[in-house]
């Protein structure tokens, strides 16, 4: 089974891996039933959804949960061409990262290149390079302690790095370590 299909099947069945993926993305993205402006040219709703979102849009929690499953399945396209040998913990990390940066950014980046070579360790190092954002025209280094704009993103990258490096013994341990 391809890595993409494994993620889709896991999320559909909502077992330990699928439930873990959903929990991680929900935790890291946060929830909003009303569309809000990200400041980078995108409207966002539910659990970080930006695709087709419009100003003034609202959604119920049930709609957001259904949208999240569909969106995770869509983001799983990012894993095409990757080896199938990654652990469930590594799959958590790569899914969260792909969901956050998007399929094109994931597939064209250094994290994907390292994973394609089978190196979770290198992918873990590379994910830490994704620490900058531009917000309202200003560039921020999210790894700067005390940064009120995006330090939470840096904590997310640190967690993703540990997951990609397979530093958690299980999916439940990885979820318990979420910042």
Secondary structure, DSSP 8 states (H G I E B T S, - for coil): --HHHHHHHHHHHTSHHHHHHHHHHHHHH--EEEEEE-SSS-EEEETTB-TT--TT-B--HHHHHHHHHHHHHHHGGGGTTS-S---HHHHHHHHHHHHHH-HHHHHTSHHHHHHHTT-HHHHHHHHTT--EEEETTEEEETTSTT-TTTHHHHHHHHHHHHHHTT-SSSHHHHHHT--
